[in-house]
């Protein structure tokens, strides 16, 4: 296919960037992906694809491969301080009578996408964009390491703290909406011998969570806690770890052991739980996809799905418009807007459900989960919860 504006620079090699490169390569564009990390990032927590995103993965011919790295988690078990189960959510309950979610580690998904794109995509690892200058006939880019280059279009697929967004639209503070929580994640040993299990211990305003990973050979530990936006993400990793130790010092369960293992973790991740809200995701020849433009937060469980669907729609609209970015970007936003807004609304409401602020709230939540299987309207209720997952009619861009 002959496309105008065929050379496209994508910033970010996690999920949205390589997914976009996949479709652009198939449609005859020339994608280049720049990634500040020296190689594909390892680590990260479990992610899901649901609803429309599963259809996109099927269109990509990757659904079976994704199922092969499925975590096969047997739901989520809420426990008390003595590790006694107090409530359990099965995968079937989460599905609400529909297709089961597909869950895998973020790094596994990144590897699948990289393998599928490396032959038709130029990857620049260990580099980042330092300036973006839009011109009438293209975009002039300077890099931290590579020589300056000119591209027809630029896409920011570089996450909630997007460098492309900052360089093009201005400071993140304009678009960042803090949901009132922070999260820490790291890999640790599966010392509890969890067998595809996930255990969650809740305290007022905070939780500790451990689940087995990589066929039970290791485990992931997660800590969520309530806090106003206070620049904690700007602390050094050592300061963040010490803060967690102090915050959870008087708590029991497995927390002391988990925090002890945290100091040896090589993949410690810490950040605020935020959403990104923008009136427009595009400015001239630059646009955004995934968390960079419309992060719904990890609490939504939809970050990966939004990335895959967004990449599919953006590339498809560029194909349909034969590279006319004005038409393509406008149609991309039109197609995605309602889907994004519904998932962001859902994500904003999840915090108080997962992390109740009081003991009474925890007790009530546990009772609701325990009685859910016996409610005659359970499937209708769960389908309503899952409605945002399919809140988009995917065009057949390949036709």
N, C-alpha and C positions, 0 to 999 in steps of 0.2 A: 504494500500500500504506500502511495506517495503522500507523506504528511509534511505540512509546513511546520515550523517550530519543532523540529525533530530531536534536537539535542536537549536533554532535560537533566538537570542536576538535582539529585535528591539528597537531602541531609538527614542521616540517621539510618543505621543498619540493624534495627531491632526487628519489628514486625511490619509496621506500615510501609517503611521504605522499600525493603525487598519485595513485599507483596505488590507495591506499585510498579517496581522495576519489572516484575514478572509479566504483568499485563502490558506495560509499555513495550517491552521486547517482543511480545507476541503480535502487537499491533504495528510493528515496523518503526517504532521510535528508537532513539539511542540513549538509554539511561546510564547515568553515572551516579554512583552512590558514594558519598563521603561520610566517614565515620571517625569520630575522634579517638575511639578506643583502638588499640593496636591490632586487635583481632576480634572475632565474634565474642560477645560477652557471655561468660558462663554465669551460673548462679541464677538468682531470681526466683520468685515464688510460682506456684501453680497458677495457670491461667486456663480459661475456658473459651470454647467457641459454641455459640448457641444460635438457634433459629436461622436467620438469613445468612449469618456467617458460615454455617455449615453448608449451605447451598453454594456459597462462593468457593469454599474449599473443594466442593465436589466439581464445580466448573474448572478448577485449577488441576483436577486430577490428583489431589493430594489427600483426600479424605481418608483413604485406606492407610496411607503412610502415617497420618496423624493418629489414627486409631491404634497403630502399632506401638506408639509411644505414650498411649493413654496411661494415666496414673493408676487407673482401676481402683480408686478410693471407694471404700464402702460407706460413703456418707460421712456425716459429722456427728460426733458424740460429745455432748456437753457433760462435764463431770463436776463433782464437788471437790473440796480440798483433800478428800481421802481417795480421789480418783474413782469414786462410785458414779456410774452413769445416772444422770438425772433427766436426760432427754436425748433423742437421737433423730436425725434427719437422714433418710435413705436417699440414694440417687433417684429412685422411682418417685419419691415424694417431691423431690426438686423438679422432676420432669413434668409433674402435673398432668400425666396422661399423654404427654407428647414424646418427642424424641429425647433420648438421654443426652445430657451435655457431654462434650468431649473435653477432658481436662488433661493437660500435660504441662511440663515445666517450660517456662518461657525460652530457655536456651535450646531445648529440643526443637521447638517451633522455628526459632531463628536458623538453626542448622538446616532444617528441611527447606526453608525458603532460599537460603544461600546456595544450597546445592542445585536448586532448580533454576537459579538465575545467573550463576557465575559465568556461564558460557556466553551469555548475551548482554552482560552488564559489566561495566568497568567499576571496580571497587577501589576506593582510596582509603585505606585504613591508616590510623594514626595521624589524621589531619582534620582540620575544621575550617569553616568559612570565617574570614575576618572582616570582609566588607562585601556589600551587595549594591551595585550601581546599575539602576535600570536605564537603558537607552532605547532609542526608537527601534533599533533592529536587534535587540537582545539584552542580556544581563551580564555585566562585567563583574567577575568574581575574583577576589584575592583570597588566598589560603594561608594558613599558618605555616605550611611547609612547601606545598606545591607551587609551581609557577602560576601567575594569573591566567585566567582563561575566560572565554566568553561562551555562554550558553543561551539557548533560545528561551528556556523557561527554568524556574527554580521552584522546588517543592520542599517545604519544611516538614519532615517526618521525624523530628528530633525531640519528641516528648513534651511533657508538661512545662519544662523549663527551656523551651525551644530557642535556640540561637537565631534561627532564621526569622522567627516571629519578632524577637527583640530588635534585630537589625532592620526589619521592614516596617513593623507596626509600632514599635516603641516598647517601653518597659512592661514587664510581665504584670506588675501591680495593677495595671488598667483592666486586665482580663481575669485575674486570679480571684476565685471565690473560695475561701477557706471553709471547710465543712466542720471544723472544730475538733479534728483528730490528727494524731501522728501515728506512723507505723515504723517498726523496725523488723527486718527480716534477715536471717542468716542460716547457713547450713551447719548442722551439728550431727553428732552420732545418734544412731537409732538405738539408744541404750535401753529404751522401754520395749524393744523388740516388737514394735508396732507392725502389724501385718495388713498393709494397705488401710491403715486406720488414721483417723484425724481426731484429736482430743482438744477440746476447748474448755478452759477454766475462766469463768467470768467473775469479776469484781465490779463494784460500782464505778462506772466510768472508765474501765480498762479491762483488757482480756490478755490471756497468755494462750498460745495455740501451738501445738506441735503435730506434724503429720509425717508419715514415712514417705520416702521418695526413692526414685531409681531402684525399683523392685526391692524395696525395703533395706537397701544397703546403706542408706543415710536418712536423715530427717531434716525438715525445715522447721525452724522456730519463728514465730511471729508474735509481736507485741503491739497491740493497738491501745492508745490511751487518749483521753479527752484533754485538750489544751487549746487555748486561743492561739492565734498566729503570733508567734513570739521569736521568730528567726532561729529556732532550734536547729533547723536544717543547715544553718551556716556554721554551727559548731564543728570542731574536728571530730572525726570518728571516735577518737579516744574520749573526748568530752561527752559525746552522745552516749557511749557505752556506760560511762560513769553516772550519767544522769539517770539511765534506766535502772542501774543498780540501786541508786538512792530512791527512785520512785517506787520500786517494787520491794524495798528492803523488808517491809513488815508482812509480806504476803507469803503464803505457804505453797502447797501443792508441789509441783516440780520446778517452780520458778528459780530457786537457788541453783539447782543443777543446770538449768538451761542458761542462766546468766553466767555461770562459771564457764560453760562451753563457748559462750559468745566471744570471749577474749581471744580464743584461738581461731575464730572463723575468718577465712580469707575473703569472704564475699558479703561482709556486713553492709546492709543497705538501710538508710534512714531518710524519711522525708515526711513532709506534711501531707495531709489528705485534702486535695484541692480539686476544683473543677476549673476549666477554662471556658469562659463565655465571651463570644465575639459576635458583633453584628455582621461582619463579613470576614470570610476566611481568605480572601484574595485581594491583592493590591497590584494592579498592573500585571506584570509577567510572573509574579510570585504568588503561590498559594500554599495552604497548609492542609495536612491530612493526619488523621488519628489524634492522639493526645495533644499534639502541638496546636491544633485548631479547636478541639472540642472534647477535651478530657472529661470523662464522666466520673472519674476517681476509681481507685481499686475497689471501693465499697460497692460499686455498681456491678462488678463482675463482668462488665461489658467492654472493657478497654480494648481487648484483642479483637472482639467482634466488630466494634466500630472501626478499628484500623483496617481489617480485612475488607469490610463492606465499603468503607471510604475509598480505599485504593482501587477496588473494582469499579466503582462508579466514576471516580476521577479519570482513570485511564480510558474507560468506556466512552465518556463524554468527549475526551480529547480525540478519540478515534472517530466518533460520529461527526465531530466538527472538523475533521481532517487537520487538526492542530491549531485551529482558530481558538486561541486561549480565551478571548473575550466571551465567546459563545459557550465554550466548554466549561469555564469556571462558573459562569452564571447558572448553567444547568446543573452542574455538580452541587452547588449550594441549594438549589431548588429541590433536587432529588433527596438530599441528605438531611435537610433542616428538621423536619418533623421527627424523623428517626432519632436524630441526635438529641433533640429537646426532650422526648419521652424517656430516653435512657438516662439523661442527666437528672431529670425529675425523680426517677426511680432511685438513682444513686444517692441523691441528696437525702432521701428518706431512710436509707438502709442503716445509717450509723446508730440511731437510737434503738433499732431492732437487734442489731448484733452486739452493741455495747450499751446496754441499759444503764442509766445514771444512778439507779438506786437498787438496794437489795430487793425491794418490793417489785421493781421492774424486772429484775432477773427472775424472781419466782414466777411472776405472771407469764413471762416469755417461755419459761420451761414448761409450764402447764399447757400453754397453747400448742407447743410443739408435741407434747405427749398425747394430747387429745386429737391432734390433726388427723391421724389415720382413721379415726372413728367418726369424723364429721361427714355427713352425707353430701355436703357442698364443697368438700375439700378440693376436688378437681377444678371446679368452677373458680374457686378462690385462687388456686395456684396458676390457672390459665390467665387470670387477670394480672397476677404478678408478672407473668412471663410475656404479656402482650407487647411490651417494648421490644422484645427480642426479634419479633417479626414485623415491626412497624415500618416496613418499606417493601414496595413491590419492585423486585430487581428486573431491570431491562435485560433483554438478551442482546448484548452488544456484539456477540460473536456472529450473529446472523448477518 
